Amino acid sequence: MAVQGTATPTPAANDTGEGLLELFTVLQRSLEQLVATQGRLVATLILLVVLLLSVVIVPAALSRLRSVTSDRAGDWLQVMADYTPTTIRGVFLRIAQFSMVVLVVVSFLIVWGVLDIVQTVGPYLDGSDQSVLATIQTIVLVMLAFVLSDQMQRWIGRFSQAVTGFTEHQEEILLRLGQVTVFVTIGATIFAVWGIDLSGLLVGAGFLGIVVGLAARQTLGSLIAGFVLMFSRPFTIGDWVLIGEQEGIVTDITVFNTRLENFDGEFVIIPNDRVSDRAVTNRSRKGLLRLTVDIGVDYDTDVDRAMDLAREAMTDIEHVVDSPTPDVVPKDFGDSAVVMELRFWIDHPTPPRKWRAISAVVRGVKATFDEEDIAIPFPQRTLSNRVDAADEKSLEGGVEMRPDGDG
């Protein structure tokens, strides 16, 4: 695997190095002329004033001016400020301040004859050694990667607020994919700056990927299924779902598994590939859930009147929503009663709300039926002894032998 680690000089790099060398030469000549005409102490005082102005006074004045202008300009300037990449502005400000500090320090060294900047940086900028220039480019690229990552988080946050139904997990997965893309791209660019050939490394990574893929088929299947779940959104955190035979509240969704808390207080972890190949029932998605309760009335009861009373009773219960309206449907002829099905809806469905609503409906309908003297019969069974044919004959014969009844 051939990997080169030395930056190769290019015409553009040579031009940049020559330009920087010329800039340093002008700086050194200007400072030497200032020392010759004004003296070292005056030159030092001038440099201190420049440092104070560039690092302290000018940033403070700009910040004050921006706040005053913002107060006077109105809402439109605030809107522009919201869309201004503050991170980039802050980075550029810190870079400028740091550059001024370095420039003033170097100028001090030149003024007092400690450093000859041209002779020091000349060998690195005349085209023979490109390591300094490559290092500067690497630092700039790394800073750019972090700035883009931070700005991407702000852009995705605005996008999620503008799009309805965009969940926090989708926002997180999109941010992570974007960050990986940015850092991989910047990393490849840095390798190109230093002249490193990655072709052999990519071939090895390809074979390694095949081996890892064969060894971790189930894990990769769960990973892919996790991405599908993130964007298809059959459920979100907090939903009441039924996945196969597991029922509970969704507590977490990762790229590998989905976690539920069932109604016994147990936590159930289901791999995402098992979630994707099973029927998923989401009882929270619509925001409404229909519940049913069976109740029986006596065969002698007026069924229509019983249905009207049951509807009125359910309408008065606070746990039952008004729309859709509660309904009663005759369902079956039972052994001892005409069975009616009570149908009603609850909002924001959760297991506690479900059982509170069912309990309230049972109590309310029972109380109404009691007030109106409508019987709710209980199952009845008639028990009788079985008589054999021989016993029956003997009984009949005994009766014939005693016609007078004296036995």
C-alpha positions, 0 to 999 in steps of 0.5 A: 500500500503506497502512502505518500506523506509529503506535500507536493509543491504546486504552482498555486502553492508557490505563488501563495508562498511567494506572496506571503514572503513578499508581505513579510518582507514589506512588514520587516522593512516598514518596521525597520524604517519606523525604528530608524526614524522614531526609535524603538520606544516610540515604535513599541508604543505605537504597536501597543496602541495598535494591539489595544485598538484591534483586540479591545476597543474596536470589537467593543465599539462594533458590539455597541454599535450593533446593539444601538442599531438593532434597537433603532432599526426595528424587527427587520434587522432582528430577522436578519440577525437571526439568519446571520451565521453568528458562529462564522462571524465569531470565528472570523473575529477570533481569528482576526484578534489572534492574528493581530496579537501574533502580528504585534508580537512578531513586530516587537521581535523585529523592532528589538532586533530579536527576529529576522522574519524574512530569513526565518520563514523564507525557506518555508515559503520560497517553494522548497518546503511546503509543510508550513503552507500545508499546515496552515491549510489544514488548520483552516480546513479543520476550523471550517469543518467545525463551523459547518457542523455547527451551522448545519445543526442550526439549519436542521433545527430551522428546517424541523420547525418549518416542517410539520411532523419532523421528529427529534430523532429524525433531526438527530439522524439527519444531523449525524449523517450531515456531520459525517459527510462534512468531516469525511469530505474535509478529511479527504481534502486534508489528505490531498493537501498533504499529498497522501494517496488513499487508493490502497487504503480504500481497496483494503477498506472495501475488503474489510467492509465485505468481511464485516458485512458477512459477519454482522448481517443481523446487526446491519439489518437492524441498522438499515431497519432503524434508518427506515423506521426513523424516516417512515415514522410508524410510531414515535417516543411516547406512543402506545403501540402493539408490535407483534405480541409486545404491547407498551409505550415507546421509550426510545428508538435507536438505529439498532433497536426499539425499546418499550415499557409494558404495563407491568413496568418491564422494559422490552428491547426489540431489534429493529429488523424484528419491528419491520417484519411484524404488524405494528398497531399504533393506538396513539397516532390518531389521537382518538381510540374507540373502546367497546363494552358489552352489556346485556338486558332482560328479554322482556326489556324494551331494547330501543329504550335501553339503547337510548338510556345507555347513550345518554349515560355515556354522553354525561361521562367526562372521560368520553369525547363528544365527537365521535358520539357514543353509540349502542348496537344490539349485538347478540342473543345471549343465553339470558339476555339481549347483548348490546355493545357500547361504543365510545371514544377517548382522546389522548389514548393511554392505558390509564385513560382507557381503564378510567373510561371503561370503569366510568362507563360501566358504573354510569350505565349500571346506575342509569339502568337501576334508576329506570328498573332495567334488569341486567340478568345474570346467567341462569342454569336449570338443574335436573336429575336424569331418570333411566328407562328401567327406573321409569318402568319400575315406577310405572309398574309400582303405580299399577300394582297399587291402584288404590294408593295404599301401596 
